[in-house]
Amino acid sequence: MAGAHAKPNHDYHLVDPSPWPIAGAAAAFVLAAGGILWMKHISFGGFKPGSYIFGAGLLGVLYVMFSWWSDVIKEAEYGGFHTRVVQISHRYGMILFIASEVMFFVAWFWAFFDASLFPGFADQYSRVEFTGGVWPPKGIEALDPWHFPLLNTLILLTSGTTVTWAHHALLNDDHFGLKAGLILTILLGATFTGVQAYEYAHAPFAFKGSIYGSTFFMATGFHGFHVIIGTIFLTVCLARAFAGQFSKKQHIGFEFAAWYWHFVDVVWLFLFSCIYVWGSWGGVIEH
């Protein structure tokens, strides 16, 4: 835990014993168990505890996340443990984390292209039955890519410029620019989420019932979840900026938030190009 011992005379950080890994594992187990009980509607003597157990597990996970990251911030700001050598390791870790997230999206794109490129694949007769051998499948009314999807593309691209502005402002000791850029990026991220929620609410197809809806909502919804996480990430960075915890030489937390946000931007460009534009090509468009 942060602050338990004095900083040693070397560039490496030997982490002190912490309760958060085992506490996080326990909370995640409670969360998963509650989710299973809730989704399966399992009852004990007529009482269904699933939602309560799930809620308790969720609160536990959120508490561990807040406490663990608070300790990491304390190590960086007050303990002096995040030396240049340690920061290099952190950067490798963040790069690997983003790479793992890329693999998630590879899976969703794989499912989409497998279904859309081979809608009439003879060896999968059930697919032909459901798609009619064409893409978009028969009976599917696709969303107009040049309406809300284009608007959201412009919103995310603009947010990429504002977070870059915030980063460059910090590198030039312009803390007003840092805060202004972060505020604009957070507002744009929240706007994107609102527009996507409206689009989902008025979509002419559902998650279930067709491979088109399943692949569409899985890919775009998973990206939307990442936008929400990135918005929270940037909100924490904004709070830390107001607390004066970032300098042009020590701001690795904000740097990671900017990396994550640019990753979200790039993934959306692929989603917009492939799923919204190419995926609806030749189909019936909603008006």
N, C-alpha and C positions, 0 to 999 in steps of 0.2 A: 504494500500500500504506500501511497505517496507520503513522503515526509517522515517515514519511520526511521531512516538512518541518514547520516550525512552523506553528501555526494563523494564517491571515491575519487582517487587521483588517477583516473583513466577515462577514455572516451566512450566506454561501453556502459550500457545500463543493465545491471543485473536486478531484475524485478523482484521486489520483496513479496513474501507470501500474501496472497489476496483471497478474500472470501468470494469474489465475484464469479470466477469460473464455475465453482460447484453450485453456487446459488443460481447462476444463470441456467445451468443444466437442470436443476430441480424445477425451476420455474417453467422452463420449456417443456419438461415432462408433464407437469400439471396442465399446461396449456394444450398440449397434444391430447392427453387423456380426456380433458373436458371437451375438446372439439369432437372427438370420436363419440363420446357419450351423447353429445348434443345432436350431431348429425344423424346418429343411429336411433335417436329417440329412446334411449335405454332408460328404464325406470327401475326404482327399488321401492317396492311397496306402494306403487302409484306415484312416487315422487321422482321427478326428472331433474337430477342435479347437474346435468351437462352444462347448461348455460352459466351456472354459478361457478363451477369449477373452471370453466374456460375463462370467465371474467377474472377469477383470482389468479390464474396463470398469466393472463395478459398483464395485469397490474404488476405481478412479480417480474415479468420480463422487462417492462418499461422502467421499473425501479432499478433493476440491475443495470440496464443500459445507461440510465442517467447517472448512477453512482460510479460505474466503471469509467465512463468517459469523463466524469468530473475529476476522478483521480488522475487520468491521463493529462488533463489540462493542468492540474496542480503540479504534476511532474515536470511539465514543460515550462510553466510560468514561474513557479516558486522553488522548485527543486533543482532546476538547471540540468536535468538529466538528458534532455533532448539535444545532445551535441551533434555536430555535423555528421559524425559516423553513424549515430543512431538515426538521424534523419534520412540517411541513404537507405538504411534497412526499411524504414517506414515507407519510403517511396517505392522500393521493390514490392513491399506488401500491398500497397495500393494498386500498383500496376497489375499484380497477380489477381487481386480482387476484381478489378474491372475486366480482366481477361476471362475470369470465371463467369461474370455476368454476360459477356459476349456469347459464351457457350449456351447460356439459357436461350438467348434470342436466336442462335443458330438452330436450336431444336424447333422453335416455333416457325421460323422461315422454312425449315426443312419440311415440316408438315404441310405448310401452305403450298410450296412449290410442287411437292409430290402429288398433291390433289389437283392443283390447277394446271400443271403441265401434262398430266395424264388422266384427264377426267373420263376418257373412254377406254382406259386400259383393259384389254380383253380378259386378262388373267384375274381381274378384280371385278367380277360381274356385279357384286353388290354396289360398288361405286358407280358403275354405269347406271344402275337402277335409280340411284339417288340423285345423280348429277344430270342424267339425260345425255351423257357423253359430251357435254359442253361446259365451259366456264365463262362467266358465273353460271352455276347450275340453273336448270329450268325452274321457274317459279320464284327466283331470287331477284329482288329489286335492290340494286346496289346504291350506295350513297354517292352523291355527286362530289367527286374529288376537288372540284373547283369552287366549293362553297365553304363549309366549316373546316374541312381538312386543310384547304389552302390557307385559310385565316390562321389556324393553329400553327401551320408551318412558318408563317411570317412572324407570329408571336414568339415561337421558340428561337428562330434565327435572330430576332431582335434581342432576346434575352441573352443569347450568346455574346452579343456585342456589349451589352451592359455589364455582364460579369467580367469580361475582358477589360473594360474600362475601369471597373473597381480594382482589378488586379494591378493594372498599370498605375493607377492612382496611389495604391499602397506602396509600390516600388519607388514612387517619387515622393513619399511622405505626405501625400495629399489625403488626409483622413476624411475630409468632407467628401471628396470624390469617391472614396472607398464606401462610405455609408450610403451616399446617393446611388451609386451603382448597384449595391446590394439590395437596397429598397426597391429599385426599379425591377431588378431581376426577380425578386420574390413576388412582386405584384404581377409580373408577366407570367410567372409559373402558376400562380393561383388562377389567373385568367384562363390559361391553357386548360387547367383542370376543370374549370367551370364550363368552358365551351365543350370539352369532351363529354362531360356529364350530360349536358343538354343534347348532344348528338346521340349518345347512347339511349337516352330516354325516348327519342323520336326515331330510332333506327327501325326500318321496315322488316327487320329479321331479328331473330333471337339467338342466344348462345346455343341452345339445343335445337335439334331438328334438321340441321344440315352441316356438312363439313365446312361450308363457307362461313356460317356464323361462328362455328367453333374456332376456326383458325383466325378469323378476324378479331373476335373479342379476346382470344387468348394472347395474341401478339400485341394488339393495341392497348389492351387492358393492363398487361404486364408492364408495358412502357409507361402507361399512365401512373401505375404504382411507383415506378422509379422517379417520375416527375414529382410526386408527392414527397418521396423520401429526399430527393434533391432540394425541394423547397424547404423542408425542415432543416436539412443540413445548412443551407444558406441562412436561414433564420437564426440558428445557433451562432453562425459566424457573425451575423449582424449584432447580436447581443454582445459577443466578445469584442467586436469593433468598438461599440459604445463603452465597453469596460476598459478600453485601451490595451487589450491583450495582444494586438498585432503590431509588428514593426516590419520595416522593409527587409530586415535580416532574419526575422523569426515569425513566420506566418504559415507554417506547413499545414495547419488545419484548414485554413482558407484555400490554400493551393489545392488540397485534395478535393474540396468542395467544387472548385472551378473545374478540375479534371472531370469529376463526376458529371457536372452539368454539361460539359462539352460532349461527353460520351452519350448522354441522353439526347442531345441535339442531333448527333450523327445518326444514331439509331432511328430517330424519327424520320430523317430524310430517306432512309431505306424503306421504312414503313409506308411513307407517303408515296414514294415512287413505285414500289412493288405491289402493295396491297390495295391502296386507294386508286391509283392511276391505272397501272397495268392490270391489276386484278379485276377491275370493273370494265375493262376495254371490251366493247362489243356487246355488253349486257344492257339490261333495262335499268335506267338511272332514275332514282327517286326525284320527284319534283315537288 
